[in-house]
Amino acid sequence: AQSVSQHNHHVILSEAASLELGCNYSYGGTVNLFWYVQYPGQHLQLLLKYFSGDPLVKGIKGFEAEFIKSKFSFNLRKPSVQWSDTAEYFCAVNVALGTGGFKTIFGAGTRLFVKA
Amino acid sequence: KAGVTQTPRYLIKTRGQQVTLSCSPISGHRSVSWYQQTPGQGLQFLFEYFSETQRNKGNFPGRFSGRQFSNSRSEMNVSTLELGDSALYLCASSAGQKYNSPLHFGNGTRLTVT
C-alpha cells in the first residue's frame, strides 16, 4: 500500500538554525510530491511541489526540497529558519488511480517550533 | 479569487445523529476532495469528486458519503455518528483532472461528537 513517512513528529530549533525534515514515500509508480504547511490558525497551503525535471525544487519563503528517486525521498530544507516558520509541515504524494483522478496521501506531519 | 469555503466551522452533535458538511471550491475548480484530520491518524483521504462523480474513495465505512453538485459545490454526510468521528474535516479543491494538481484547502469543519 502507498504510504508517506515523515521522520520527525516534533522539531524545535532556534532562529537562524538550518532545517531538514525527512520524508519517504512508498509507491512504485510515477509520483508527484508536495510539501504543505499549516501555520497556527490557518488552513493548509502548498509550500512547494515536484512533478518532473530538476529534482531540487524551490518553494515559498526560502524553502526547498530535493527529490531522490533511488531513496524514495523528498526532504524539505531551509538554511536559516525564522520564528514565523513555526508551523506543521506535511509531506504528500499524489497517486494516480485506475478509476481516473488521483488521491493524495499525506505523511503524519512534523510540528516545527522555532524559538526566537 | 475566493478560496475554498467550508461551512459550518464548528459542529457539536450527539452519538447516533447525522451531519452534513458543505464545501464551496475555488471558482473553476472541478475536483473536490475530503479529508479527516485527527491528532492520532493525521490526514486521511475520504473521497474525491470530479464533475459530480465520485472517482475515488478511501477506507471509511459506508456511514460516510458525499456528493457534488453541478456548480462543483460538495457536501459530505456522516450518518449514525460515533464518538470516534470527532475530527477536523477538510475539503480541498484542485484545478484539473491531472494528478499533478496541488490541493487548495478550506479552513475545515471541526466536528465534536458527544
Interface residues (C-beta under 8 A of the other chain):
Chain A: N32 F34 Y36 Q42 H43 L44 Q45 L46 K49 F51 F90 N94 V95 A96 L97 T99 G100 G101 F102 K103 T104 I105 F106 G107 A108 G109
Chain B: G3 V4 S31 S33 Y35 G42 L43 F45 E48 F50 R55 N56 G58 L90 A92 Q97 K98 Y99 N100 S101 P102 L103 H104 F105 G106 N107 G108
